[in-house]
Amino acid sequence: MVEKMTAVWLIILTLIVCAAVPGILIYVTTVPAAKLLAGFQMADAVAHVIAIRQ
């Protein structure tokens, strides 16, 4: 019985991942990079470090 439940959960998770990946890829490729980076907390720190190194 446990094996059947494990198989069912694996199938459900596979379907969720297969449905989510195209949506994530579409979002990442359509949102401008600057707007995407602005959503991260580390964006300002990374920009500061890059400015120092140049």
Distance bins in CASP14 RR format, pairs under 12 A and 6 or more apart:
PFRMAT RR
TARGET T0000
AUTHOR 0000-0000-0000
RMODE 2
METHOD distances of the structure
MODEL  1
1 7 0 0 0 0 0 1 0 0 0 0 0
1 8 0 0 0 0 0 1 0 0 0 0 0
2 8 0 0 0 0 0 1 0 0 0 0 0
2 9 0 0 0 0 0 1 0 0 0 0 0
3 9 0 0 0 0 0 1 0 0 0 0 0
3 10 0 0 0 0 0 1 0 0 0 0 0
4 10 0 0 0 0 0 1 0 0 0 0 0
4 11 0 0 0 0 0 1 0 0 0 0 0
5 11 0 0 0 0 0 1 0 0 0 0 0
5 12 0 0 0 0 0 1 0 0 0 0 0
6 12 0 0 0 0 0 1 0 0 0 0 0
6 13 0 0 0 0 0 1 0 0 0 0 0
7 13 0 0 0 0 0 1 0 0 0 0 0
7 14 0 0 0 0 0 1 0 0 0 0 0
8 14 0 0 0 0 0 1 0 0 0 0 0
8 15 0 0 0 0 0 1 0 0 0 0 0
9 15 0 0 0 0 0 1 0 0 0 0 0
9 16 0 0 0 0 0 1 0 0 0 0 0
10 16 0 0 0 0 0 1 0 0 0 0 0
10 17 0 0 0 0 0 1 0 0 0 0 0
11 17 0 0 0 0 0 1 0 0 0 0 0
11 18 0 0 0 0 0 1 0 0 0 0 0
12 18 0 0 0 0 0 1 0 0 0 0 0
12 19 0 0 0 0 0 1 0 0 0 0 0
13 19 0 0 0 0 0 1 0 0 0 0 0
13 20 0 0 0 0 0 1 0 0 0 0 0
14 20 0 0 0 0 0 1 0 0 0 0 0
14 21 0 0 0 0 0 1 0 0 0 0 0
15 21 0 0 0 0 0 1 0 0 0 0 0
16 23 0 0 0 0 0 1 0 0 0 0 0
16 24 0 0 0 0 0 1 0 0 0 0 0
17 23 0 0 0 0 0 1 0 0 0 0 0
17 24 0 0 0 0 1 0 0 0 0 0 0
18 24 0 0 0 0 0 1 0 0 0 0 0
19 25 0 0 0 0 0 1 0 0 0 0 0
20 26 0 0 0 0 0 1 0 0 0 0 0
20 27 0 0 0 0 0 1 0 0 0 0 0
21 27 0 0 0 0 0 1 0 0 0 0 0
21 28 0 0 0 0 0 1 0 0 0 0 0
22 28 0 0 0 0 0 1 0 0 0 0 0
22 29 0 0 0 0 0 1 0 0 0 0 0
23 29 0 0 0 0 1 0 0 0 0 0 0
23 30 0 0 0 0 1 0 0 0 0 0 0
23 31 0 0 0 0 0 1 0 0 0 0 0
24 30 0 0 0 0 0 1 0 0 0 0 0
24 31 0 0 0 0 0 1 0 0 0 0 0
24 36 0 0 0 0 0 1 0 0 0 0 0
25 31 0 0 0 0 0 1 0 0 0 0 0
27 35 0 0 0 0 0 1 0 0 0 0 0
27 36 0 0 0 0 1 0 0 0 0 0 0
28 35 0 0 0 0 0 1 0 0 0 0 0
28 36 1 0 0 1 0 0 0 0 0 0 0
28 37 0 0 0 0 0 1 0 0 0 0 0
29 36 0 0 0 0 0 1 0 0 0 0 0
30 36 0 0 0 0 1 0 0 0 0 0 0
31 37 0 0 0 0 1 0 0 0 0 0 0
31 38 0 0 0 0 0 1 0 0 0 0 0
31 39 0 0 0 0 1 0 0 0 0 0 0
32 38 0 0 0 0 1 0 0 0 0 0 0
32 39 0 0 0 0 0 1 0 0 0 0 0
33 39 0 0 0 0 0 1 0 0 0 0 0
33 40 0 0 0 0 0 1 0 0 0 0 0
33 43 0 0 0 0 0 1 0 0 0 0 0
34 40 0 0 0 0 0 1 0 0 0 0 0
34 43 0 0 0 0 1 0 0 0 0 0 0
34 47 0 0 0 0 0 1 0 0 0 0 0
35 43 0 0 0 0 0 1 0 0 0 0 0
36 43 0 0 0 0 1 0 0 0 0 0 0
37 43 1 0 1 0 0 0 0 0 0 0 0
37 44 0 0 0 0 1 0 0 0 0 0 0
37 45 0 0 0 0 0 1 0 0 0 0 0
37 46 0 0 0 0 1 0 0 0 0 0 0
37 47 0 0 0 0 1 0 0 0 0 0 0
37 50 0 0 0 0 0 1 0 0 0 0 0
38 44 0 0 0 0 1 0 0 0 0 0 0
38 46 0 0 0 0 0 1 0 0 0 0 0
38 47 0 0 0 0 0 1 0 0 0 0 0
40 46 0 0 0 0 1 0 0 0 0 0 0
40 47 0 0 0 0 0 1 0 0 0 0 0
42 48 0 0 0 0 0 1 0 0 0 0 0
42 49 0 0 0 0 1 0 0 0 0 0 0
42 50 0 0 0 0 0 1 0 0 0 0 0
43 49 0 0 0 0 0 1 0 0 0 0 0
43 50 0 0 0 0 0 1 0 0 0 0 0
44 50 0 0 0 0 0 1 0 0 0 0 0
44 51 0 0 0 0 0 1 0 0 0 0 0
45 51 0 0 0 0 0 1 0 0 0 0 0
45 52 0 0 0 0 0 1 0 0 0 0 0
46 52 0 0 0 0 0 1 0 0 0 0 0
46 53 0 0 0 0 0 1 0 0 0 0 0
47 53 0 0 0 0 0 1 0 0 0 0 0
47 54 0 0 0 0 0 1 0 0 0 0 0
48 54 0 0 0 0 0 1 0 0 0 0 0
END
